[in-house]
Amino acid sequence: MLAGLFSAVSLWACSVPVFRYALEKWPPDTYRATVFHRGPLSPAQEALARDLTRDGLAGRLHANVSLQTVDLAQNPAPELLALWQQLGTPTLPWLIVRYPQASRLPDHIVSGPLTEATLKQAFDSPARQEITRRLGHGDSAVWVLLEIGDRKRDDDTTKLIETRLNYLAGVLKLPAIEAQDIAAGLVTVPEGGLKLAFSLLRVSRTDPAEAAFIQMLLGSEADLREIKEPILFPVFGRGRALYALAGKGISHETLDEAATFLIGKCSCQVKELNPGVDLLLAANWDKLVKAQIATDQSLPTLPTLAEVAPETVTITGGADKATAGSSSATLMPFTLRLALGFAAGGVIVAAFWMRRR
């Protein structure tokens, strides 16, 4: 039974660092934009609604958002009518943008009249542009600090984070990439292209240009809006926020744990079995990933790359132990191995979450 479990887990694990696997293989979940109206939209309103689709502004910006229009005069579904009633019957047409369905988060990040200003605020902001730029240029993670507005506390928290991240960048090393994972196309950067780099981005809670982004961050966990402390969000991959660290929870230990997870081997390739919430960003991720690959530099041979890649240095906890499943495990039906893989992934995520709490 144990041999079968390890065999199942191996179906979902790989040697590529979490941050890099997420960048190359995890498409961001889609945010849900809903436009409430009563009767036909005017041509100008239809044009604005179209901008929420792939044929409009959202498509040109490569924003991970989809559109649903709800005509209140056409007896909408009960759940949509209930959603409208929760808004307090504002002026029509009205736009709300909610988290991806997979996140199971009930809040919305944007609620306002259907105008060009509301649309642009939902899709993009200076901070999100900077996050996209850094991740697209190879940063392992961008640590977004949501400031509290107290200059001393924000500066002290910044100093603690920057000092520890600089230390971690000097002692952590990326895992060795196994030849089989390179052959399977799980990593595309050439030799020397995979780097360990952390950076910090400060965002003021009172910045009107970041209103939607701030709501997105604060709504990513149930209790964050009540916390009157600086809050830190490690963002990696294609704009996935790992989880929030707040107040005294921003410490050497928690920074070490989050950083070690991000640069460690991807223990489960299924995104939903990993911690985190995808953010709404305007980014052509496929193009950004390809841009990191030097067109004039060929990939090294598999044995060479596997041989020169460094091993992971663990900051906390015991050393990793390699576990080999017996050959009889391969005879286990695929569906059972699949189920065991999901179960093992769930245990990993639950243990990780409980440790953080």
Summary of the structure (lengths in Angstrom):
residues: 357
radius of gyration: 22.2
end to end distance: 31.1
largest distance: 66.3
contacts: 1073
relative contact order: 0.19
helix: 46%
strand: 15%
